[in-house]
Amino acid sequence: MKTSVEQAIDRQMRVWLTQLLDALGDFKEEDHEPLQHDFTVALERSIDQVRTGNVINLNEFRNSLADG
């Protein structure tokens, strides 16, 4: 079961991702520098992972960083 801190972080990340996608939806290439291809690919991959539920909880993430 998730802790309230993890739930709050998950909610905030969903809000942030929604805001990011909204901002990118308004992105006009003629007005700005085009996004780097690698960033676009990584962002699309991350969005697909979130949509399919392929996510990691905060403790697993911390452990993976500690394991190197």
VENNOR-V692663 format. One record per pair of residues at least 24 apart in sequence whose C-alpha atoms are under 10 Angstrom apart, sorted by the first residue. I is the first residue (numbers start at 1). GAP is how many residues later the second one is. If there is no record, write none. Layout:
i gap
I GAP
I GAP
This chain:
i gap
2 55
2 56
3 55
5 53
6 51
6 52
6 53
7 50
7 51
9 48
9 49
10 47
10 48
14 36
17 30
17 33
21 26
